[in-house]
Amino acid sequence: MTALVLGLVIFIGMHSVRIVADDFRTRRIEHVGANVWRAMYSAISLLGLVLIVSGYGVARGAPQVVWVPPV
């Protein structure tokens, strides 16, 4: 379950960089270059996606009831 949540945080976090920290993103691109930034962005996003998929596989093996709808 922790891999799933960590993967979601990483994946959504990377895709939110432009919204949350646009100055940071701009400085990084100027510092390392656009192609290196794209490679880092892709690698980190891929890591998040792998964690989401593996965490989902683990969660399917031992499901937990998170919410029960009212009667």
mmJSON file of the N, C-alpha and C atoms, coordinates in Angstrom:
{"data_MODEL":{"atom_site":{
"group_PDB":["ATOM","ATOM","ATOM","ATOM","ATOM","ATOM","ATOM","ATOM","ATOM","ATOM","ATOM","ATOM","ATOM","ATOM","ATOM","ATOM","ATOM","ATOM","ATOM","ATOM","ATOM","ATOM","ATOM","ATOM","ATOM","ATOM","ATOM","ATOM","ATOM","ATOM","ATOM","ATOM","ATOM","ATOM","ATOM","ATOM","ATOM","ATOM","ATOM","ATOM","ATOM","ATOM","ATOM","ATOM","ATOM","ATOM","ATOM","ATOM","ATOM","ATOM","ATOM","ATOM","ATOM","ATOM","ATOM","ATOM","ATOM","ATOM","ATOM","ATOM","ATOM","ATOM","ATOM","ATOM","ATOM","ATOM","ATOM","ATOM","ATOM","ATOM","ATOM","ATOM","ATOM","ATOM","ATOM","ATOM","ATOM","ATOM","ATOM","ATOM","ATOM","ATOM","ATOM","ATOM","ATOM","ATOM","ATOM","ATOM","ATOM","ATOM","ATOM","ATOM","ATOM","ATOM","ATOM","ATOM","ATOM","ATOM","ATOM","ATOM","ATOM","ATOM","ATOM","ATOM","ATOM","ATOM","ATOM","ATOM","ATOM","ATOM","ATOM","ATOM","ATOM","ATOM","ATOM","ATOM","ATOM","ATOM","ATOM","ATOM","ATOM","ATOM","ATOM","ATOM","ATOM","ATOM","ATOM","ATOM","ATOM","ATOM","ATOM","ATOM","ATOM","ATOM","ATOM","ATOM","ATOM","ATOM","ATOM","ATOM","ATOM","ATOM","ATOM","ATOM","ATOM","ATOM","ATOM","ATOM","ATOM","ATOM","ATOM","ATOM","ATOM","ATOM","ATOM","ATOM","ATOM","ATOM","ATOM","ATOM","ATOM","ATOM","ATOM","ATOM","ATOM","ATOM","ATOM","ATOM","ATOM","ATOM","ATOM","ATOM","ATOM","ATOM","ATOM","ATOM","ATOM","ATOM","ATOM","ATOM","ATOM","ATOM","ATOM","ATOM","ATOM","ATOM","ATOM","ATOM","ATOM","ATOM","ATOM","ATOM","ATOM","ATOM","ATOM","ATOM","ATOM","ATOM","ATOM","ATOM","ATOM","ATOM","ATOM","ATOM","ATOM","ATOM","ATOM","ATOM","ATOM","ATOM","ATOM","ATOM","ATOM"],
"id":[1,2,3,4,5,6,7,8,9,10,11,12,13,14,15,16,17,18,19,20,21,22,23,24,25,26,27,28,29,30,31,32,33,34,35,36,37,38,39,40,41,42,43,44,45,46,47,48,49,50,51,52,53,54,55,56,57,58,59,60,61,62,63,64,65,66,67,68,69,70,71,72,73,74,75,76,77,78,79,80,81,82,83,84,85,86,87,88,89,90,91,92,93,94,95,96,97,98,99,100,101,102,103,104,105,106,107,108,109,110,111,112,113,114,115,116,117,118,119,120,121,122,123,124,125,126,127,128,129,130,131,132,133,134,135,136,137,138,139,140,141,142,143,144,145,146,147,148,149,150,151,152,153,154,155,156,157,158,159,160,161,162,163,164,165,166,167,168,169,170,171,172,173,174,175,176,177,178,179,180,181,182,183,184,185,186,187,188,189,190,191,192,193,194,195,196,197,198,199,200,201,202,203,204,205,206,207,208,209,210,211,212,213],
"type_symbol":["N","C","C","N","C","C","N","C","C","N","C","C","N","C","C","N","C","C","N","C","C","N","C","C","N","C","C","N","C","C","N","C","C","N","C","C","N","C","C","N","C","C","N","C","C","N","C","C","N","C","C","N","C","C","N","C","C","N","C","C","N","C","C","N","C","C","N","C","C","N","C","C","N","C","C","N","C","C","N","C","C","N","C","C","N","C","C","N","C","C","N","C","C","N","C","C","N","C","C","N","C","C","N","C","C","N","C","C","N","C","C","N","C","C","N","C","C","N","C","C","N","C","C","N","C","C","N","C","C","N","C","C","N","C","C","N","C","C","N","C","C","N","C","C","N","C","C","N","C","C","N","C","C","N","C","C","N","C","C","N","C","C","N","C","C","N","C","C","N","C","C","N","C","C","N","C","C","N","C","C","N","C","C","N","C","C","N","C","C","N","C","C","N","C","C","N","C","C","N","C","C","N","C","C","N","C","C","N","C","C","N","C","C"],
"label_atom_id":["N","CA","C","N","CA","C","N","CA","C","N","CA","C","N","CA","C","N","CA","C","N","CA","C","N","CA","C","N","CA","C","N","CA","C","N","CA","C","N","CA","C","N","CA","C","N","CA","C","N","CA","C","N","CA","C","N","CA","C","N","CA","C","N","CA","C","N","CA","C","N","CA","C","N","CA","C","N","CA","C","N","CA","C","N","CA","C","N","CA","C","N","CA","C","N","CA","C","N","CA","C","N","CA","C","N","CA","C","N","CA","C","N","CA","C","N","CA","C","N","CA","C","N","CA","C","N","CA","C","N","CA","C","N","CA","C","N","CA","C","N","CA","C","N","CA","C","N","CA","C","N","CA","C","N","CA","C","N","CA","C","N","CA","C","N","CA","C","N","CA","C","N","CA","C","N","CA","C","N","CA","C","N","CA","C","N","CA","C","N","CA","C","N","CA","C","N","CA","C","N","CA","C","N","CA","C","N","CA","C","N","CA","C","N","CA","C","N","CA","C","N","CA","C","N","CA","C","N","CA","C","N","CA","C","N","CA","C","N","CA","C","N","CA","C","N","CA","C"],
"label_alt_id":[null,null,null,null,null,null,null,null,null,null,null,null,null,null,null,null,null,null,null,null,null,null,null,null,null,null,null,null,null,null,null,null,null,null,null,null,null,null,null,null,null,null,null,null,null,null,null,null,null,null,null,null,null,null,null,null,null,null,null,null,null,null,null,null,null,null,null,null,null,null,null,null,null,null,null,null,null,null,null,null,null,null,null,null,null,null,null,null,null,null,null,null,null,null,null,null,null,null,null,null,null,null,null,null,null,null,null,null,null,null,null,null,null,null,null,null,null,null,null,null,null,null,null,null,null,null,null,null,null,null,null,null,null,null,null,null,null,null,null,null,null,null,null,null,null,null,null,null,null,null,null,null,null,null,null,null,null,null,null,null,null,null,null,null,null,null,null,null,null,null,null,null,null,null,null,null,null,null,null,null,null,null,null,null,null,null,null,null,null,null,null,null,null,null,null,null,null,null,null,null,null,null,null,null,null,null,null,null,null,null,null,null,null],
"label_comp_id":["MET","MET","MET","THR","THR","THR","ALA","ALA","ALA","LEU","LEU","LEU","VAL","VAL","VAL","LEU","LEU","LEU","GLY","GLY","GLY","LEU","LEU","LEU","VAL","VAL","VAL","ILE","ILE","ILE","PHE","PHE","PHE","ILE","ILE","ILE","GLY","GLY","GLY","MET","MET","MET","HIS","HIS","HIS","SER","SER","SER","VAL","VAL","VAL","ARG","ARG","ARG","ILE","ILE","ILE","VAL","VAL","VAL","ALA","ALA","ALA","ASP","ASP","ASP","ASP","ASP","ASP","PHE","PHE","PHE","ARG","ARG","ARG","THR","THR","THR","ARG","ARG","ARG","ARG","ARG","ARG","ILE","ILE","ILE","GLU","GLU","GLU","HIS","HIS","HIS","VAL","VAL","VAL","GLY","GLY","GLY","ALA","ALA","ALA","ASN","ASN","ASN","VAL","VAL","VAL","TRP","TRP","TRP","ARG","ARG","ARG","ALA","ALA","ALA","MET","MET","MET","TYR","TYR","TYR","SER","SER","SER","ALA","ALA","ALA","ILE","ILE","ILE","SER","SER","SER","LEU","LEU","LEU","LEU","LEU","LEU","GLY","GLY","GLY","LEU","LEU","LEU","VAL","VAL","VAL","LEU","LEU","LEU","ILE","ILE","ILE","VAL","VAL","VAL","SER","SER","SER","GLY","GLY","GLY","TYR","TYR","TYR","GLY","GLY","GLY","VAL","VAL","VAL","ALA","ALA","ALA","ARG","ARG","ARG","GLY","GLY","GLY","ALA","ALA","ALA","PRO","PRO","PRO","GLN","GLN","GLN","VAL","VAL","VAL","VAL","VAL","VAL","TRP","TRP","TRP","VAL","VAL","VAL","PRO","PRO","PRO","PRO","PRO","PRO","VAL","VAL","VAL"],
"label_asym_id":["A","A","A","A","A","A","A","A","A","A","A","A","A","A","A","A","A","A","A","A","A","A","A","A","A","A","A","A","A","A","A","A","A","A","A","A","A","A","A","A","A","A","A","A","A","A","A","A","A","A","A","A","A","A","A","A","A","A","A","A","A","A","A","A","A","A","A","A","A","A","A","A","A","A","A","A","A","A","A","A","A","A","A","A","A","A","A","A","A","A","A","A","A","A","A","A","A","A","A","A","A","A","A","A","A","A","A","A","A","A","A","A","A","A","A","A","A","A","A","A","A","A","A","A","A","A","A","A","A","A","A","A","A","A","A","A","A","A","A","A","A","A","A","A","A","A","A","A","A","A","A","A","A","A","A","A","A","A","A","A","A","A","A","A","A","A","A","A","A","A","A","A","A","A","A","A","A","A","A","A","A","A","A","A","A","A","A","A","A","A","A","A","A","A","A","A","A","A","A","A","A","A","A","A","A","A","A","A","A","A","A","A","A"],
"label_entity_id":["1","1","1","1","1","1","1","1","1","1","1","1","1","1","1","1","1","1","1","1","1","1","1","1","1","1","1","1","1","1","1","1","1","1","1","1","1","1","1","1","1","1","1","1","1","1","1","1","1","1","1","1","1","1","1","1","1","1","1","1","1","1","1","1","1","1","1","1","1","1","1","1","1","1","1","1","1","1","1","1","1","1","1","1","1","1","1","1","1","1","1","1","1","1","1","1","1","1","1","1","1","1","1","1","1","1","1","1","1","1","1","1","1","1","1","1","1","1","1","1","1","1","1","1","1","1","1","1","1","1","1","1","1","1","1","1","1","1","1","1","1","1","1","1","1","1","1","1","1","1","1","1","1","1","1","1","1","1","1","1","1","1","1","1","1","1","1","1","1","1","1","1","1","1","1","1","1","1","1","1","1","1","1","1","1","1","1","1","1","1","1","1","1","1","1","1","1","1","1","1","1","1","1","1","1","1","1","1","1","1","1","1","1"],
"label_seq_id":[1,1,1,2,2,2,3,3,3,4,4,4,5,5,5,6,6,6,7,7,7,8,8,8,9,9,9,10,10,10,11,11,11,12,12,12,13,13,13,14,14,14,15,15,15,16,16,16,17,17,17,18,18,18,19,19,19,20,20,20,21,21,21,22,22,22,23,23,23,24,24,24,25,25,25,26,26,26,27,27,27,28,28,28,29,29,29,30,30,30,31,31,31,32,32,32,33,33,33,34,34,34,35,35,35,36,36,36,37,37,37,38,38,38,39,39,39,40,40,40,41,41,41,42,42,42,43,43,43,44,44,44,45,45,45,46,46,46,47,47,47,48,48,48,49,49,49,50,50,50,51,51,51,52,52,52,53,53,53,54,54,54,55,55,55,56,56,56,57,57,57,58,58,58,59,59,59,60,60,60,61,61,61,62,62,62,63,63,63,64,64,64,65,65,65,66,66,66,67,67,67,68,68,68,69,69,69,70,70,70,71,71,71],
"pdbx_PDB_ins_code":[null,null,null,null,null,null,null,null,null,null,null,null,null,null,null,null,null,null,null,null,null,null,null,null,null,null,null,null,null,null,null,null,null,null,null,null,null,null,null,null,null,null,null,null,null,null,null,null,null,null,null,null,null,null,null,null,null,null,null,null,null,null,null,null,null,null,null,null,null,null,null,null,null,null,null,null,null,null,null,null,null,null,null,null,null,null,null,null,null,null,null,null,null,null,null,null,null,null,null,null,null,null,null,null,null,null,null,null,null,null,null,null,null,null,null,null,null,null,null,null,null,null,null,null,null,null,null,null,null,null,null,null,null,null,null,null,null,null,null,null,null,null,null,null,null,null,null,null,null,null,null,null,null,null,null,null,null,null,null,null,null,null,null,null,null,null,null,null,null,null,null,null,null,null,null,null,null,null,null,null,null,null,null,null,null,null,null,null,null,null,null,null,null,null,null,null,null,null,null,null,null,null,null,null,null,null,null,null,null,null,null,null,null],
"Cartn_x":[0.821,0.0,0.865,2.002,2.856,3.492,3.794,4.368,3.359,2.104,1.051,0.937,0.895,0.76,2.013,3.184,4.437,4.504,4.089,4.07,3.131,1.968,1.024,1.604,2.242,2.844,3.936,4.793,5.877,5.315,4.412,3.875,3.098,2.187,1.389,2.261,3.218,4.13,4.944,5.481,6.257,5.385,4.159,3.28,2.696,2.924,2.44,3.542,4.746,5.872,5.614,5.103,4.874,3.825,2.84,1.784,2.284,2.98,3.363,4.677,5.655,6.997,7.538,6.888,7.305,8.679,9.001,10.332,11.423,11.179,12.134,12.35,11.265,11.343,12.139,11.867,12.573,14.065,14.404,15.832,16.522,15.842,16.426,16.678,15.721,15.879,17.042,17.18,18.297,19.623,19.617,20.851,21.324,20.417,20.831,20.52,19.662,19.284,17.94,17.284,15.936,15.917,16.868,16.868,17.163,18.078,18.372,17.163,16.51,15.299,14.228,14.037,13.033,13.383,14.656,15.081,14.837,15.192,14.959,13.462,12.683,11.233,10.631,11.077,10.564,10.961,12.209,12.687,11.947,11.767,11.077,9.602,8.979,7.579,7.43,8.372,8.338,8.512,9.386,9.55,8.224,7.554,6.251,5.237,5.223,4.282,4.571,5.841,6.217,5.781,5.968,5.534,4.013,3.287,1.825,1.386,1.962,1.571,1.93,3.151,3.548,2.737,2.476,1.669,0.241,-0.297,-1.645,-1.679,-0.635,-0.562,-0.53,0.226,0.293,-1.054,-1.673,-2.952,-4.065,-4.002,-5.023,-4.92,-3.71,-3.518,-4.103,-4.134,-4.658,-5.535,-6.753,-7.602,-8.03,-8.158,-8.636,-9.856,-10.867,-12.066,-11.759,-11.801,-11.493,-12.773,-13.849,-15.093,-16.263,-17.263,-18.482,-19.627,-20.361,-21.454,-22.574,-23.259,-24.372,-25.511,-26.286,-27.397,-28.509],
"Cartn_y":[-1.196,0.0,1.259,1.201,2.382,2.673,1.629,1.846,2.549,2.181,2.809,4.299,4.621,6.011,6.801,6.221,6.892,7.135,6.156,6.311,7.424,7.505,8.578,9.945,10.041,11.314,11.73,10.793,11.112,11.498,10.701,10.939,12.258,12.445,13.676,14.878,14.675,15.755,16.253,15.333,15.737,16.452,16.001,16.635,17.952,18.265,19.516,20.551,20.237,21.157,22.493,22.473,23.736,24.598,23.972,24.711,25.249,24.397,24.726,25.507,25.113,25.705,26.033,26.942,27.289,27.948,28.753,29.376,28.323,27.323,26.233,25.504,25.21,24.51,25.322,26.6,27.458,27.515,27.652,27.684,26.364,25.248,23.936,23.791,24.206,24.097,24.961,26.174,27.04,26.457,25.799,25.267,23.992,23.029,21.733,21.58,22.427,22.321,21.619,21.922,21.403,19.887,19.334,17.883,17.091,17.594,16.91,16.998,18.162,18.311,17.321,17.196,16.257,14.82,14.487,13.131,12.862,13.838,13.679,13.598,14.458,14.481,13.131,12.613,11.329,10.185,10.173,9.095,9.09,10.263,10.339,9.975,10.438,10.086,8.588,8.003,6.561,5.781,6.249,5.619,5.653,6.797,6.899,5.941,5.836,4.931,3.468,3.101,1.731,1.443,2.399,2.209,2.09,2.856,2.763,1.375,0.878,-0.436,-1.547,-1.507,-2.566,-2.469,-1.26,-1.094,-1.555,-1.331,-1.809,-3.341,-3.965,-5.428,-5.985,-5.336,-5.77,-5.529,-4.394,-4.066,-5.009,-5.508,-6.46,-7.776,-8.141,-9.403,-9.39,-8.235,-8.105,-6.861,-6.943,-5.743,-5.312,-3.998,-3.423,-2.567,-2.685,-1.875,-0.49,0.503,1.873,2.633,2.332,3.065,2.137,2.195,1.421,2.417,2.333,3.284,3.07,4.137,3.982,3.181,2.561,1.736,2.569],
"Cartn_z":[0.0,0.0,0.0,0.702,0.751,-0.605,-1.389,-2.714,-3.611,-3.479,-4.276,-3.947,-2.674,-2.249,-2.619,-2.388,-2.741,-4.247,-5.038,-6.48,-6.918,-6.295,-6.617,-6.264,-5.111,-4.702,-5.679,-6.064,-6.998,-8.357,-8.893,-10.223,-10.289,-9.356,-9.351,-8.993,-8.101,-7.741,-8.923,-9.713,-10.88,-11.897,-12.053,-13.026,-12.509,-11.239,-10.67,-10.5,-10.901,-10.703,-11.379,-12.569,-13.282,-12.574,-11.959,-11.273,-9.929,-9.173,-7.808,-7.746,-8.554,-8.455,-9.84,-10.512,-11.87,-11.897,-10.881,-10.817,-10.675,-9.82,-9.65,-10.969,-11.657,-12.94,-13.959,-14.038,-14.984,-14.669,-13.395,-13.0,-13.319,-13.072,-13.376,-14.873,-15.688,-17.134,-17.602,-17.043,-17.408,-16.941,-15.792,-15.224,-15.925,-16.144,-16.703,-18.184,-18.719,-20.13,-20.285,-21.396,-21.613,-21.779,-22.518,-22.75,-21.478,-20.665,-19.395,-18.473,-18.432,-17.618,-18.059,-19.365,-19.879,-19.506,-19.562,-19.198,-17.707,-16.86,-15.424,-15.125,-15.756,-15.578,-15.97,-17.102,-17.587,-16.665,-16.219,-15.351,-14.015,-13.427,-12.137,-12.297,-13.37,-13.624,-13.864,-14.583,-14.826,-13.529,-12.656,-11.348,-10.58,-10.595,-9.929,-10.519,-11.844,-12.506,-12.151,-12.108,-11.727,-10.295,-9.396,-8.008,-7.911,-8.714,-8.715,-9.156,-10.243,-10.772,-9.792,-9.243,-8.305,-7.009,-6.53,-5.321,-5.525,-6.724,-7.033,-7.018,-7.557,-7.546,-6.136,-5.26,-3.859,-3.172,-3.44,-2.798,-3.231,-4.463,-4.914,-4.167,-3.741,-3.028,-1.632,-0.995,0.366,0.44,-0.097,-0.124,1.279,1.446,2.701,2.401,3.26,3.093,3.642,2.774,3.175,3.517,2.792,2.992,2.727,3.569,3.388,3.208,2.094,1.89,2.899,3.271,4.212,3.59,4.44,3.974,3.416],
"occupancy":[1.0,1.0,1.0,1.0,1.0,1.0,1.0,1.0,1.0,1.0,1.0,1.0,1.0,1.0,1.0,1.0,1.0,1.0,1.0,1.0,1.0,1.0,1.0,1.0,1.0,1.0,1.0,1.0,1.0,1.0,1.0,1.0,1.0,1.0,1.0,1.0,1.0,1.0,1.0,1.0,1.0,1.0,1.0,1.0,1.0,1.0,1.0,1.0,1.0,1.0,1.0,1.0,1.0,1.0,1.0,1.0,1.0,1.0,1.0,1.0,1.0,1.0,1.0,1.0,1.0,1.0,1.0,1.0,1.0,1.0,1.0,1.0,1.0,1.0,1.0,1.0,1.0,1.0,1.0,1.0,1.0,1.0,1.0,1.0,1.0,1.0,1.0,1.0,1.0,1.0,1.0,1.0,1.0,1.0,1.0,1.0,1.0,1.0,1.0,1.0,1.0,1.0,1.0,1.0,1.0,1.0,1.0,1.0,1.0,1.0,1.0,1.0,1.0,1.0,1.0,1.0,1.0,1.0,1.0,1.0,1.0,1.0,1.0,1.0,1.0,1.0,1.0,1.0,1.0,1.0,1.0,1.0,1.0,1.0,1.0,1.0,1.0,1.0,1.0,1.0,1.0,1.0,1.0,1.0,1.0,1.0,1.0,1.0,1.0,1.0,1.0,1.0,1.0,1.0,1.0,1.0,1.0,1.0,1.0,1.0,1.0,1.0,1.0,1.0,1.0,1.0,1.0,1.0,1.0,1.0,1.0,1.0,1.0,1.0,1.0,1.0,1.0,1.0,1.0,1.0,1.0,1.0,1.0,1.0,1.0,1.0,1.0,1.0,1.0,1.0,1.0,1.0,1.0,1.0,1.0,1.0,1.0,1.0,1.0,1.0,1.0,1.0,1.0,1.0,1.0,1.0,1.0,1.0,1.0,1.0,1.0,1.0,1.0],
"B_iso_or_equiv":[0.0,0.0,0.0,0.0,0.0,0.0,0.0,0.0,0.0,0.0,0.0,0.0,0.0,0.0,0.0,0.0,0.0,0.0,0.0,0.0,0.0,0.0,0.0,0.0,0.0,0.0,0.0,0.0,0.0,0.0,0.0,0.0,0.0,0.0,0.0,0.0,0.0,0.0,0.0,0.0,0.0,0.0,0.0,0.0,0.0,0.0,0.0,0.0,0.0,0.0,0.0,0.0,0.0,0.0,0.0,0.0,0.0,0.0,0.0,0.0,0.0,0.0,0.0,0.0,0.0,0.0,0.0,0.0,0.0,0.0,0.0,0.0,0.0,0.0,0.0,0.0,0.0,0.0,0.0,0.0,0.0,0.0,0.0,0.0,0.0,0.0,0.0,0.0,0.0,0.0,0.0,0.0,0.0,0.0,0.0,0.0,0.0,0.0,0.0,0.0,0.0,0.0,0.0,0.0,0.0,0.0,0.0,0.0,0.0,0.0,0.0,0.0,0.0,0.0,0.0,0.0,0.0,0.0,0.0,0.0,0.0,0.0,0.0,0.0,0.0,0.0,0.0,0.0,0.0,0.0,0.0,0.0,0.0,0.0,0.0,0.0,0.0,0.0,0.0,0.0,0.0,0.0,0.0,0.0,0.0,0.0,0.0,0.0,0.0,0.0,0.0,0.0,0.0,0.0,0.0,0.0,0.0,0.0,0.0,0.0,0.0,0.0,0.0,0.0,0.0,0.0,0.0,0.0,0.0,0.0,0.0,0.0,0.0,0.0,0.0,0.0,0.0,0.0,0.0,0.0,0.0,0.0,0.0,0.0,0.0,0.0,0.0,0.0,0.0,0.0,0.0,0.0,0.0,0.0,0.0,0.0,0.0,0.0,0.0,0.0,0.0,0.0,0.0,0.0,0.0,0.0,0.0,0.0,0.0,0.0,0.0,0.0,0.0],
"pdbx_formal_charge":[null,null,null,null,null,null,null,null,null,null,null,null,null,null,null,null,null,null,null,null,null,null,null,null,null,null,null,null,null,null,null,null,null,null,null,null,null,null,null,null,null,null,null,null,null,null,null,null,null,null,null,null,null,null,null,null,null,null,null,null,null,null,null,null,null,null,null,null,null,null,null,null,null,null,null,null,null,null,null,null,null,null,null,null,null,null,null,null,null,null,null,null,null,null,null,null,null,null,null,null,null,null,null,null,null,null,null,null,null,null,null,null,null,null,null,null,null,null,null,null,null,null,null,null,null,null,null,null,null,null,null,null,null,null,null,null,null,null,null,null,null,null,null,null,null,null,null,null,null,null,null,null,null,null,null,null,null,null,null,null,null,null,null,null,null,null,null,null,null,null,null,null,null,null,null,null,null,null,null,null,null,null,null,null,null,null,null,null,null,null,null,null,null,null,null,null,null,null,null,null,null,null,null,null,null,null,null,null,null,null,null,null,null],
"auth_seq_id":[1,1,1,2,2,2,3,3,3,4,4,4,5,5,5,6,6,6,7,7,7,8,8,8,9,9,9,10,10,10,11,11,11,12,12,12,13,13,13,14,14,14,15,15,15,16,16,16,17,17,17,18,18,18,19,19,19,20,20,20,21,21,21,22,22,22,23,23,23,24,24,24,25,25,25,26,26,26,27,27,27,28,28,28,29,29,29,30,30,30,31,31,31,32,32,32,33,33,33,34,34,34,35,35,35,36,36,36,37,37,37,38,38,38,39,39,39,40,40,40,41,41,41,42,42,42,43,43,43,44,44,44,45,45,45,46,46,46,47,47,47,48,48,48,49,49,49,50,50,50,51,51,51,52,52,52,53,53,53,54,54,54,55,55,55,56,56,56,57,57,57,58,58,58,59,59,59,60,60,60,61,61,61,62,62,62,63,63,63,64,64,64,65,65,65,66,66,66,67,67,67,68,68,68,69,69,69,70,70,70,71,71,71],
"auth_comp_id":["MET","MET","MET","THR","THR","THR","ALA","ALA","ALA","LEU","LEU","LEU","VAL","VAL","VAL","LEU","LEU","LEU","GLY","GLY","GLY","LEU","LEU","LEU","VAL","VAL","VAL","ILE","ILE","ILE","PHE","PHE","PHE","ILE","ILE","ILE","GLY","GLY","GLY","MET","MET","MET","HIS","HIS","HIS","SER","SER","SER","VAL","VAL","VAL","ARG","ARG","ARG","ILE","ILE","ILE","VAL","VAL","VAL","ALA","ALA","ALA","ASP","ASP","ASP","ASP","ASP","ASP","PHE","PHE","PHE","ARG","ARG","ARG","THR","THR","THR","ARG","ARG","ARG","ARG","ARG","ARG","ILE","ILE","ILE","GLU","GLU","GLU","HIS","HIS","HIS","VAL","VAL","VAL","GLY","GLY","GLY","ALA","ALA","ALA","ASN","ASN","ASN","VAL","VAL","VAL","TRP","TRP","TRP","ARG","ARG","ARG","ALA","ALA","ALA","MET","MET","MET","TYR","TYR","TYR","SER","SER","SER","ALA","ALA","ALA","ILE","ILE","ILE","SER","SER","SER","LEU","LEU","LEU","LEU","LEU","LEU","GLY","GLY","GLY","LEU","LEU","LEU","VAL","VAL","VAL","LEU","LEU","LEU","ILE","ILE","ILE","VAL","VAL","VAL","SER","SER","SER","GLY","GLY","GLY","TYR","TYR","TYR","GLY","GLY","GLY","VAL","VAL","VAL","ALA","ALA","ALA","ARG","ARG","ARG","GLY","GLY","GLY","ALA","ALA","ALA","PRO","PRO","PRO","GLN","GLN","GLN","VAL","VAL","VAL","VAL","VAL","VAL","TRP","TRP","TRP","VAL","VAL","VAL","PRO","PRO","PRO","PRO","PRO","PRO","VAL","VAL","VAL"],
"auth_asym_id":["A","A","A","A","A","A","A","A","A","A","A","A","A","A","A","A","A","A","A","A","A","A","A","A","A","A","A","A","A","A","A","A","A","A","A","A","A","A","A","A","A","A","A","A","A","A","A","A","A","A","A","A","A","A","A","A","A","A","A","A","A","A","A","A","A","A","A","A","A","A","A","A","A","A","A","A","A","A","A","A","A","A","A","A","A","A","A","A","A","A","A","A","A","A","A","A","A","A","A","A","A","A","A","A","A","A","A","A","A","A","A","A","A","A","A","A","A","A","A","A","A","A","A","A","A","A","A","A","A","A","A","A","A","A","A","A","A","A","A","A","A","A","A","A","A","A","A","A","A","A","A","A","A","A","A","A","A","A","A","A","A","A","A","A","A","A","A","A","A","A","A","A","A","A","A","A","A","A","A","A","A","A","A","A","A","A","A","A","A","A","A","A","A","A","A","A","A","A","A","A","A","A","A","A","A","A","A","A","A","A","A","A","A"],
"auth_atom_id":["N","CA","C","N","CA","C","N","CA","C","N","CA","C","N","CA","C","N","CA","C","N","CA","C","N","CA","C","N","CA","C","N","CA","C","N","CA","C","N","CA","C","N","CA","C","N","CA","C","N","CA","C","N","CA","C","N","CA","C","N","CA","C","N","CA","C","N","CA","C","N","CA","C","N","CA","C","N","CA","C","N","CA","C","N","CA","C","N","CA","C","N","CA","C","N","CA","C","N","CA","C","N","CA","C","N","CA","C","N","CA","C","N","CA","C","N","CA","C","N","CA","C","N","CA","C","N","CA","C","N","CA","C","N","CA","C","N","CA","C","N","CA","C","N","CA","C","N","CA","C","N","CA","C","N","CA","C","N","CA","C","N","CA","C","N","CA","C","N","CA","C","N","CA","C","N","CA","C","N","CA","C","N","CA","C","N","CA","C","N","CA","C","N","CA","C","N","CA","C","N","CA","C","N","CA","C","N","CA","C","N","CA","C","N","CA","C","N","CA","C","N","CA","C","N","CA","C","N","CA","C","N","CA","C","N","CA","C","N","CA","C","N","CA","C","N","CA","C"],
"pdbx_PDB_model_num":[1,1,1,1,1,1,1,1,1,1,1,1,1,1,1,1,1,1,1,1,1,1,1,1,1,1,1,1,1,1,1,1,1,1,1,1,1,1,1,1,1,1,1,1,1,1,1,1,1,1,1,1,1,1,1,1,1,1,1,1,1,1,1,1,1,1,1,1,1,1,1,1,1,1,1,1,1,1,1,1,1,1,1,1,1,1,1,1,1,1,1,1,1,1,1,1,1,1,1,1,1,1,1,1,1,1,1,1,1,1,1,1,1,1,1,1,1,1,1,1,1,1,1,1,1,1,1,1,1,1,1,1,1,1,1,1,1,1,1,1,1,1,1,1,1,1,1,1,1,1,1,1,1,1,1,1,1,1,1,1,1,1,1,1,1,1,1,1,1,1,1,1,1,1,1,1,1,1,1,1,1,1,1,1,1,1,1,1,1,1,1,1,1,1,1,1,1,1,1,1,1,1,1,1,1,1,1,1,1,1,1,1,1]
}}}
